[in-house]
């Protein structure tokens, strides 16, 4: 079995008395796209800065493209493509000049690939960067992140601030230029629509902890919305895997992890219910802001138990 392209184990980081990362662990297999989802302030950028050797971890082990960022950050950044939402570029340069400026820093820089990427993203080679639109600037950042043929590409909320059409175009470019080439990608975002179409694996980071880590397909299969009559729900013990519950009239609308097992037990108990598939946005919302404390109770003894 090949080594993972990215490996994080027991990662912890605090700023003063505020613990930003708490025992974070995950792996990204080579050639896969890994989506790191979390609200602003969840710790995503802090973790990425540690992975790039820009911050020192308090505890834990990190390996990116075989490198320990705390020991060989310069060598690591030569092999890793990085694009951040707030990436700063020299506005007085042109894209062609920026490529020539960056080339000496990367032994594997490919002039032909750089030119091909500029053309593929429909970027003017000789217009000043300060005159580019926001969408063009993001595409230029992606082009220079890929021109040195990195084995791992890290994208930190790159589409933030783009209009919906530009975000969709960026996702298409991501598929065309990264996934088609079999590159390993870590895509950090809180814009779920961007990652849903491209991610092989998803991790949800909330308050510094990984609260769910799964393949995208498995996550959709396991997390469902289940609705049932409130009287029937009141006879059930609250599901251990309940993420969110709301009451609408005489119905309970619940979002449940491990939903197939719950569905099987509801069927066995002869309880009528409806099931709805969820998109990644709804699943993410349930994990980070869902409320599971409002499950209805009854003075009657518990008749059934749902896991």
C-alpha positions as CSV (number, residue, x, y, z in Angstrom):
1,X,0.0,0.0,0.0
2,X,1.4,3.4,-1.0
3,X,2.0,6.1,1.6
4,X,-0.7,8.8,1.9
5,X,0.1,12.1,0.2
6,X,-0.9,13.9,3.4
7,X,-0.9,12.5,6.9
8,X,-2.0,14.4,10.1
9,X,-2.0,12.7,13.5
10,X,-2.8,14.2,16.9
11,X,-2.4,17.8,15.7
12,X,-2.9,20.5,18.3
13,X,-2.4,24.2,18.3
14,X,-3.3,27.0,20.8
15,X,-2.9,30.7,20.7
16,X,-2.7,31.8,24.3
17,X,-5.5,30.2,26.2
18,X,-7.5,29.5,23.0
19,X,-7.1,26.0,21.6
20,X,-7.6,26.2,17.9
21,X,-6.9,22.6,16.9
22,X,-7.7,19.6,19.2
23,X,-6.2,16.2,18.4
24,X,-6.9,16.5,14.7
25,X,-6.0,13.3,12.6
26,X,-6.7,12.4,9.0
27,X,-5.0,11.1,5.8
28,X,-5.4,12.0,2.2
29,X,-4.6,9.2,-0.3
30,X,-2.5,10.0,-3.4
31,X,-4.5,11.2,-6.3
32,X,-7.6,12.0,-4.3
33,X,-9.4,15.2,-3.6
34,X,-10.0,15.8,0.1
35,X,-12.5,18.5,1.2
36,X,-11.9,20.1,4.6
37,X,-15.2,21.8,5.6
38,X,-15.6,24.3,8.4
39,X,-17.0,27.6,9.3
40,X,-14.8,30.7,9.5
41,X,-12.7,30.3,12.6
42,X,-13.0,26.5,12.8
43,X,-9.2,26.2,12.4
44,X,-8.9,25.3,8.7
45,X,-6.3,28.0,7.8
46,X,-4.3,27.4,11.0
47,X,-4.0,23.7,10.1
48,X,-3.0,24.6,6.5
49,X,-0.3,27.0,7.7
50,X,1.1,24.2,9.9
51,X,1.1,21.9,6.9
52,X,3.1,24.4,4.9
53,X,5.6,25.0,7.7
54,X,4.4,28.6,8.3
55,X,3.3,27.8,11.8
56,X,4.7,25.4,14.4
57,X,2.3,22.9,16.0
58,X,2.1,22.4,19.7
59,X,1.8,18.6,19.3
60,X,1.2,16.0,16.6
61,X,2.8,14.6,13.5
62,X,2.3,16.1,10.0
63,X,3.7,14.8,6.7
64,X,3.0,16.4,3.4
65,X,4.4,14.8,0.2
66,X,6.7,12.9,2.5
67,X,8.1,16.0,4.2
68,X,7.9,17.1,7.8
69,X,6.9,20.8,7.4
70,X,8.6,21.7,10.7
71,X,11.9,20.4,9.4
72,X,12.0,20.9,5.7
73,X,9.4,23.6,4.9
74,X,11.4,25.0,1.9
75,X,11.7,21.6,0.2
76,X,8.0,20.9,0.9
77,X,6.8,24.2,-0.6
78,X,8.7,23.4,-3.8
79,X,6.6,20.3,-4.2
80,X,3.3,21.7,-3.0
81,X,1.0,24.1,-4.9
82,X,-0.8,26.5,-2.7
83,X,-3.6,28.9,-3.4
84,X,-5.3,31.0,-0.7
85,X,-8.3,33.3,-1.0
86,X,-6.3,36.3,0.0
87,X,-3.3,35.5,-2.1
88,X,-1.2,38.6,-2.9
89,X,0.5,39.1,-6.2
90,X,2.5,42.0,-7.6
91,X,-0.1,44.2,-9.3
92,X,2.4,46.0,-11.4
93,X,3.6,42.7,-13.1
94,X,1.9,40.9,-15.9
95,X,1.0,37.2,-15.7
96,X,3.9,36.4,-18.0
97,X,6.3,38.5,-15.9
98,X,5.1,36.8,-12.7
99,X,5.8,33.4,-14.2
100,X,9.3,34.4,-15.1
101,X,9.8,35.8,-11.6
102,X,8.7,32.6,-9.9
103,X,10.5,30.1,-12.1
104,X,13.9,30.2,-10.3
105,X,12.2,29.2,-7.0
106,X,10.9,25.9,-8.3
107,X,13.2,23.3,-9.9
108,X,10.3,21.6,-11.6
109,X,8.8,24.8,-13.1
110,X,7.4,24.1,-16.6
111,X,7.3,27.1,-18.9
112,X,5.1,25.3,-21.5
113,X,2.7,24.2,-18.8
114,X,2.5,27.8,-17.4
115,X,1.7,29.2,-20.8
116,X,-0.8,26.5,-21.4
117,X,-2.5,27.2,-18.1
118,X,-2.7,30.9,-18.8
119,X,-4.3,30.2,-22.2
120,X,-6.6,27.6,-20.8
121,X,-7.9,30.0,-18.2
122,X,-8.2,32.7,-20.9
123,X,-5.8,35.0,-19.1
124,X,-4.0,37.9,-20.9
125,X,-0.3,37.2,-20.8
126,X,0.7,40.9,-20.9
127,X,-1.9,42.9,-18.9
128,X,-1.1,44.2,-15.5
129,X,-2.3,41.9,-12.7
130,X,-3.9,44.9,-10.9
131,X,-6.3,45.2,-13.9
132,X,-7.5,41.6,-13.7
133,X,-11.0,40.8,-12.3
134,X,-11.3,38.9,-9.1
135,X,-12.1,35.7,-11.0
136,X,-9.1,36.2,-13.3
137,X,-6.9,36.8,-10.3
138,X,-8.0,33.5,-8.7
139,X,-7.4,31.7,-12.0
140,X,-3.9,33.2,-12.2
141,X,-3.2,32.0,-8.6
142,X,-4.2,28.5,-9.6
143,X,-2.1,28.6,-12.7
144,X,1.1,29.6,-10.8
145,X,0.2,27.0,-8.1
146,X,0.3,24.3,-10.8
147,X,3.1,25.4,-13.1
148,X,5.8,23.7,-11.0
149,X,3.9,20.4,-11.3
150,X,3.3,19.8,-7.6
151,X,2.5,16.4,-6.2
152,X,0.1,18.0,-3.7
153,X,-2.1,21.1,-4.2
154,X,-3.7,22.9,-1.2
155,X,-6.5,25.3,-1.8
156,X,-7.6,27.4,1.1
157,X,-11.1,28.9,0.4
158,X,-9.9,29.9,-3.1
159,X,-13.3,30.8,-4.5
160,X,-14.4,33.0,-1.6
161,X,-15.5,36.4,-2.9
162,X,-16.3,35.1,-6.5
163,X,-19.8,35.4,-7.9
164,X,-21.7,32.1,-8.4
165,X,-20.9,31.7,-12.0
166,X,-17.2,32.4,-11.4
167,X,-17.2,29.8,-8.6
168,X,-18.8,27.2,-10.8
169,X,-16.2,27.9,-13.5
170,X,-13.4,27.6,-10.9
171,X,-14.7,24.2,-9.9
172,X,-14.7,23.1,-13.6
173,X,-11.2,24.3,-13.9
174,X,-10.3,22.3,-10.8
175,X,-11.6,19.1,-12.3
176,X,-10.1,19.8,-15.7
177,X,-6.6,20.6,-14.5
178,X,-6.2,18.8,-11.3
179,X,-8.4,15.7,-11.0
180,X,-7.9,14.8,-14.7
181,X,-4.1,14.8,-14.0
182,X,-4.5,12.6,-10.9
183,X,-3.2,15.2,-8.5
184,X,-3.7,15.1,-4.8
185,X,-5.8,18.0,-3.6
186,X,-6.8,19.4,-0.2
187,X,-9.6,21.8,-0.7
188,X,-10.6,23.9,2.4
189,X,-13.8,25.7,2.1
190,X,-17.1,26.7,3.8
191,X,-18.8,27.1,0.4
192,X,-20.2,23.6,0.1
193,X,-21.5,23.8,-3.4
194,X,-17.8,24.1,-4.7
195,X,-16.6,20.8,-3.1
196,X,-19.6,18.6,-3.5
197,X,-18.9,17.8,-7.2
198,X,-15.2,17.3,-6.8
199,X,-14.5,15.8,-3.4
200,X,-13.7,12.1,-2.9
201,X,-13.5,12.4,0.9
202,X,-14.9,15.0,3.3
203,X,-13.8,16.0,6.8
204,X,-15.9,18.4,8.9
205,X,-13.9,20.6,11.2
206,X,-15.8,22.3,14.0
207,X,-14.4,24.1,17.0
208,X,-11.0,22.6,16.3
209,X,-12.1,19.0,16.1
210,X,-12.9,16.6,13.2
211,X,-16.5,15.8,13.9
212,X,-17.0,13.6,10.8
213,X,-14.6,12.0,8.3
214,X,-16.0,9.9,5.4
215,X,-16.1,9.4,1.7
216,X,-18.5,11.8,0.1
217,X,-20.7,8.9,-1.2
218,X,-20.8,7.2,2.3
219,X,-21.7,10.5,3.9
220,X,-24.7,10.9,1.7
221,X,-25.7,7.3,2.3
222,X,-25.4,7.5,6.1
223,X,-26.9,11.0,6.8
224,X,-30.6,11.4,5.9
225,X,-33.6,13.4,6.9
226,X,-36.4,11.3,8.5
227,X,-39.8,12.7,9.3
228,X,-42.4,10.9,11.4
229,X,-45.5,11.6,13.5
230,X,-44.7,13.3,16.8
231,X,-46.7,10.8,18.8
232,X,-44.7,8.0,17.3
233,X,-41.4,9.8,18.0
234,X,-42.3,10.4,21.6
235,X,-42.5,6.7,22.2
236,X,-38.9,6.3,21.0
237,X,-35.7,7.0,22.9
238,X,-33.7,9.8,21.3
239,X,-31.4,8.3,18.6
240,X,-27.7,8.3,19.6
241,X,-26.8,9.5,16.1
242,X,-29.3,12.4,16.0
243,X,-27.8,15.6,14.6
244,X,-30.8,17.9,14.3
245,X,-34.5,17.8,15.1
246,X,-37.3,20.3,14.5
247,X,-41.1,20.1,15.0
248,X,-43.5,21.1,12.2
249,X,-47.1,20.8,13.4
250,X,-47.6,17.1,14.3
251,X,-44.4,16.0,12.5
252,X,-40.9,15.6,13.7
253,X,-38.2,16.4,11.1
254,X,-34.9,14.8,12.2
255,X,-31.5,14.5,10.6
256,X,-29.8,11.3,11.6
257,X,-26.3,9.9,11.0
258,X,-26.2,6.1,10.6
259,X,-29.7,6.5,9.0
260,X,-29.8,3.0,7.3
261,X,-29.8,1.3,10.7
262,X,-32.4,3.7,12.1
263,X,-34.6,3.1,9.0
264,X,-34.3,-0.7,9.5
265,X,-35.4,-0.4,13.2
266,X,-38.3,1.9,12.3
267,X,-39.5,-0.6,9.8
268,X,-39.2,-3.4,12.3
269,X,-41.2,-1.5,14.8
270,X,-44.0,-0.8,12.2
271,X,-43.6,3.0,12.4
272,X,-44.5,5.0,9.4
273,X,-41.9,7.6,8.2
274,X,-40.6,9.5,5.2
275,X,-36.9,9.7,4.1
276,X,-35.2,12.5,2.2
277,X,-31.7,12.6,0.8
278,X,-29.6,15.6,1.7
279,X,-27.0,17.6,-0.1
280,X,-23.6,18.4,1.4
281,X,-24.8,21.8,2.5
282,X,-27.6,20.4,4.6
283,X,-25.3,17.7,6.1
284,X,-22.7,20.2,7.0
285,X,-25.3,22.5,8.6
286,X,-26.6,19.6,10.7
287,X,-23.2,18.7,12.1
288,X,-22.1,22.3,13.0
289,X,-25.3,24.0,14.1
290,X,-27.8,21.1,14.5
291,X,-29.8,20.9,17.8
292,X,-30.5,17.4,19.1
293,X,-32.0,18.3,22.5
294,X,-35.6,18.9,21.3
295,X,-36.5,15.3,20.8
296,X,-40.1,14.9,22.1
297,X,-40.7,13.0,25.3
298,X,-43.7,11.3,26.7
299,X,-44.9,10.1,30.2
300,X,-45.4,6.7,28.6
301,X,-42.7,4.1,29.0
302,X,-40.3,3.7,26.2
303,X,-41.6,1.1,23.8
304,X,-38.9,1.1,21.1
305,X,-35.2,2.1,20.9
306,X,-33.7,3.6,17.8
307,X,-29.9,3.7,17.4
